[in-house]
Amino acid sequence: MEDILNAIVLLSNFVIVPGLAYGAQLALGALGVTLIYAVLRFSNFAHGDLMAFGTMAVILVTWTFQSVGISAGPVPTALLALPFGILAAIGISLLFDRSVYKFYRTKKSPPVVFVIASVGVMFMLNGIVRFIIGPGDQNFSDGGRFLIKAREFKEMTGLNEGLAIKTSQGITIIVAFLVMIALFWFLQKSRTGKAMRAYSDNEDLALLSGINPDRVVLYTWIIAAALATIAGTLYGLDKSFKPFTYFQLLLPIFAAAIVGGIGNPLGAIAGGFVIAFSEVTVTYAYKKFLIYLGPEGWAPDGLVQLLSTDYKFAVSFVILVLVLLIRPTGIFKGKVI
Amino acid sequence: MKKVLMATAALSLMAGVAQADAVKVGIILGFTGPIESLTPDMAAGAELAMKEVSESGMFLDGSTIEPVRADSTCVDAAAATAAAERLITSDNVAAIMGADCSGVTTAIANNVGVPNGVVMISPSATSPALSDIEDNGFFFRTAPSDARQGDVLANVIKDKGYDNVAVTYTNNDYGKGFADAFQAAYEALGGSVAISAAHEDGKADYSAEVGALSAAGADLLVVLGYVDQGGLGIIRTSLDTGAFDTFALGDGMFGDSLIENIGDDLNGTFGTVPGSEGEGAAKLAEMLDGIADNASGPYTGESYDAAALIALAAQAAGSADRAAIQSKILDVANAPGEPIGPGELAKGLEILKNGGEIDYVGATNVELIGAGEAAGSYREYEVKDGAFETVTFR
């Protein structure tokens, strides 16, 4: 019995807890991508760098708070700074919408033009972020680091294996859950949310029914920017903030959105967790886990690792290709790209 | 035509005159590129030795040494080769102090140095691969090979009673070479490496890497990475998840920032870093005070020693001929003979002039072994109460 518990704790510590936190971060990012795709009808390559920009604003405000002595006790100060970061991200998104995307929207350019324009925006945001905060690692987490420490868990339960849950992981899962509920309530129940869904479903029909397209576009950017900032801040708190890693996050985020079914918010969430868990489960070495579960005194010869951790990023690629080949609409029926 | 010939003759005459006065020695280091912050002090170390030799008045019947700098760029093999080519063919140097980074050093030695029969003494190239290049005996280094450090680290870990370890290394030539050398040495001592896995630098998240490393069931994690890069992330994640409590570190992981970032959890961690005890290093640091920005900076001692060896070998041979220098390097570097430290080059030159023998010790306890590379002395340290504490020298 104790062996089974040990095995479960071991797996939770190295696979389930990190997977849940990473999955929630990816899901929030993928929600932003999927919303833009559904309403504005293009794949926004600048989303990763929008996350970086929002997080940068959060970090700057956090530092200001820390220097004047405002803190949130055991939870990170960054949560207090989050609204300011969201405002900054909304500001820059609307600025780029007015200056770049609006031009193509009035010209009714094909989606691929938007995509390429968003690549340009991506590089500009990339440059702005590095210019302001620099290309290096930034540390902005404070408050208590752990909800449960591995050593304390061992002492408490008497098991061989420890379970560590970081405050940032707990906060990530709770915040992501609340944000998702709020988003679904907004899309299903509120007037603007319904207008957005109608606009996404059939643009001409929506316009005929008197829906104001400018308002729909405005709200889409506001929500996407808010989601990007929250996802970016949670990721930064849990791991670390470095502009380049946010740029690299673009691939798993897109993979999550497409696997789940792009344009479908529920799919984005499912896709986020699928990508996160496949990255962690495929590269985990199950030797110790099997030793606990197997008969007494038996040990597998190798590490029982499917893929070396070097291939972590390749996992999202492989899943992406498989999904596009076998089920191009994704798990939940999204739009076929 | 006649004028051109005359001009050429005049020029060659002038060049000939200059050569009789001063022996030129090339200093090829990465004055631009990734280690540009270290190279000015390294060059200052080498030039200090040359100045000391020139001012002694003992060198080759009153001759002097004239340093000629060139840029190795540290990373661009083509640019480094061109710069070395210039030193050898146009500046006509007698020997070269350099190059610095392992990649460009290999390129220069293979393409220019060895084919032209010019002695190269690198102060800082540590790749194990350089031990095996076809150098015809013309390539030396005052820095030890990482293979040697792998050996030392394996001994330290074995002495502490660990028989089964996990290894993670930064995914480049340094990390891979170091990890292979360590594994070979450790297994020869009877230890077993449960897993040896690379990590990429500059990632935000190392939980998958740490998960795989911990699953192998080892008691100790050997981290052969960089202190401000992936190595730090690996250690932090390992401590967070309770995967490992104790770490053995390679030289790239030595830095105060590690203790600042990790804190008390690091206590008990140990490792090795190149370093020698004794008066030599302290004496040189004193001599370089005011000349170099960081008088005891990395590889300044090795640079001083490399330049000193060239001068002493020329003196022992009695000529600044390229092949003559090569034949005497090992003689002056190793016993038997009178030990010579930094600041005592004049004494060494005098002994050699009178036909005596010397054993150049220098700032870094120079002892060239095997293929003409430093045996290397390493400092074994342990983290105690939030500070690095020297245990012993190996």
Chai-1 contact restraints between the chains, C-beta under 6 A:
chainA,res_idxA,chainB,res_idxB,connection_type,confidence,min_distance_angstrom,max_distance_angstrom,comment,restraint_id
A,N13,B,T241,contact,1.0,0.0,6.0,A-B,restraint_1
A,F14,B,G211,contact,1.0,0.0,6.0,A-B,restraint_2
A,P18,B,S207,contact,1.0,0.0,6.0,A-B,restraint_3
A,A150,B,G242,contact,1.0,0.0,6.0,A-B,restraint_4
A,G162,B,G242,contact,1.0,0.0,6.0,A-B,restraint_5
A,A164,B,D240,contact,1.0,0.0,6.0,A-B,restraint_6
A,A164,B,T241,contact,1.0,0.0,6.0,A-B,restraint_7
A,A164,B,G242,contact,1.0,0.0,6.0,A-B,restraint_8
A,K239,B,A204,contact,1.0,0.0,6.0,A-B,restraint_9
A,K239,B,D205,contact,1.0,0.0,6.0,A-B,restraint_10
A,S240,B,A204,contact,1.0,0.0,6.0,A-B,restraint_11
A,T245,B,A204,contact,1.0,0.0,6.0,A-B,restraint_12
A,V280,B,A208,contact,1.0,0.0,6.0,A-B,restraint_13
A,T283,B,A208,contact,1.0,0.0,6.0,A-B,restraint_14
A,Y284,B,G211,contact,1.0,0.0,6.0,A-B,restraint_15
A,A285,B,A212,contact,1.0,0.0,6.0,A-B,restraint_16
A,A285,B,A215,contact,1.0,0.0,6.0,A-B,restraint_17
A,K287,B,A215,contact,1.0,0.0,6.0,A-B,restraint_18
A,K288,B,A215,contact,1.0,0.0,6.0,A-B,restraint_19
A,K288,B,G217,contact,1.0,0.0,6.0,A-B,restraint_20
A,L303,B,A216,contact,1.0,0.0,6.0,A-B,restraint_21
A,Q305,B,A212,contact,1.0,0.0,6.0,A-B,restraint_22
A,T309,B,A208,contact,1.0,0.0,6.0,A-B,restraint_23
A,T309,B,E209,contact,1.0,0.0,6.0,A-B,restraint_24
A,T309,B,A212,contact,1.0,0.0,6.0,A-B,restraint_25
A,K312,B,A208,contact,1.0,0.0,6.0,A-B,restraint_26
